[in-house]
Amino acid sequence: MVRPIVIIGGAIPAILALLIAVPMITNPQVPFSAANADDKISIELIKYDLKKISFGITERLTPQKSETLSISDDGLLRYTLNVPNDPTVEKTMTLDKSQVTKLTALVKETGFMQLPMDSIPADESVTEYTKFSLKITLNGKTKQIQWPQQNATSSFIPPLISNFESELEGLLNQTKN
């Protein structure tokens, strides 16, 4: 028969491991400790609404609308809306330092700058879709990637890119309103 002291001795490390692991697993946020005060970041997201127009034998992708979101290191956020034959709309706002730190930490923690791809193509059969172009400069290193919305491609879009898309779309919608 197992002695109670052995059971208690074995349970203590298991309980301590649970106390450490549970908060790490349940916290979905990127830790702010990943970002340093010396980090310099600039982010530019361009969202194009594209439509394929046929000219008989040839086809051309024409932008119906483009939205640009630029975030500088000091938290200045600039939103620009371009619609053909309409005046350009520009809005600016300032992000909290914590939001810029969160974006910086997200870039550093996820390894975005080391992504091996530059572009994900849209399928030829799609006639209307949204295309994204994201350019991030972190501490002098630049990474640019382009991808279509998920239902416009049969290629795999990594969750990392989708995560950046949703994070920046939230800021884009916040700026529009």
N, C-alpha and C positions, 0 to 999 in steps of 0.2 A: 504494500500500500504506500502511496506517495505521501510524503509528509507535508503538512500545510505550509511549512516554511519554504519548501521548494516551489510550491505553487505561487506563493506571494513573491518570492524572489524572481520568478519568471514573469509575473504579471507587471511588475514595476517598469521594466524597460518597454514593454508593449504599451502601457498607458502613456509613458513619456513620448514614445514615437507617435502615438495618436494625437497627443496635445500639440506636437509640432506640425504634423502633416495636415490635419484638418483645416487650420486657417490658411495654409498655403494652397490647398486644393480648392477651397471655396471662394477665394479672393480672385476674381477674374481680371482685376486691373493690373497694369504694368507698374512695377515699383518705380517710384520717383527717384530712387537712389541710382538708377541707371544713367540719369542725366547729371552732368556737371555744370557748374556755373560758367565754365569757360567754353561750353559748347556753343557753336554758331550754326544756326539752321535757317534755311529758307525753303519754303514749300510753295509749289505752284501746281494747281490742279486745273485742267481745262476739260470741260465737258461739252462735247459736240453732239448735237442731234443731227444725224445724217440721213439723207434720202438718196437712193440711187435713181437717177434720171436717165432714160434711154433716148438716144438720138439716132434711132434706126439701127445702125450696125454697132455703134459704140455706146458705152454707158459711162456715166460719171457720177461720183459721189458729191453731193452738194450739201453744204451745211445749212440747216434750217434755222439754227440758233446755236450760239456758243456762249458758255459761261466760264469765266476765269476767276479763280480764287487764289490770291497770293497772300502768303503769310511770311512776314519778315521776322528776324530774330528779336526785335524789340516788341513784338506782339501786334504790329500794325497789320490789319487784315483789309485787303482791298478786293472788292467784288466788281466785276465788269460783265454786263450782259450785252451781247451783240446779236441783233436780229437784222437780216438784210432789209433795206429800205426803211428802217426805223432808227431814231437817234440812239446812240450808245448810252446805257445806264451805268453809272458808277456809284458805288457806295463804299464807305470806309468805316471801320470800327476798330477798337483796340481790345485785344484779348488779354485776359489776366495772365500774369507771369506763370501761374500754375498750369494754365492750359497749354502754353508754349512748352513748358517743362514736360507735361504729359505727352505731347506730340514728339518731343525730342527723345524721351525715354522709350516711346513706342518704336521709333526708328532704330534706336540702338539695341534694345532688348530682343527685337524680332529678327534682327539680321537683314533688314530690308536692303541695305546697301550691298549685300553680297548675293542678291538674287541673280541667278545665271541667265535670266531672259531679259530681253528688251521690248519685245512686242508679242502680242497674242492676236492672230488674225481673226477677222470675222468670216463667217461662211459666205460663199459666193451667192447663195440663193436668197440671202436676207436683203430686203430692199429698204427697210427703215430700221435704224437702231441708234443707240447712244454709244459713243466712243469716249473713253477717258484717256487723258495723258497726264501723268504725274511726274514731276521733276522735283527731286529733293537734293539739296546741297547741305551736307553736314560736315563741318570743320574742313571745308575746302574740297571735299570729294563729292562728286555729282553722280546721281543715278536717275535715269529717266526710263519710264516704262509706259507702254500704251496697251490698252485692252478694250474690247467691246463689252457691252452688257452681257450677262450670262446667257440669256436666251438667243443671242446672235452668233454664238460660236459653239462648235462641238469640242473645242479644246478645253483642257482643264485650266480653270483660273484658281490659283492658290488662295486658300483662305486668308493668308496674310494680305494679299492685295484687296480682297473683298472687305477685310477689316479696315484698311486705310480708306477705302471708298466710302464705307458707311460713316466713319469718323468725320471725314471731310464733307460728306453730304450733309451731315448734321450742322456743321458750321456754315455751309452754303445756304441751307434753308433758314438758319438763324439770321443770317445777314440779309436775305431777301425780304424778310418780314419787318 
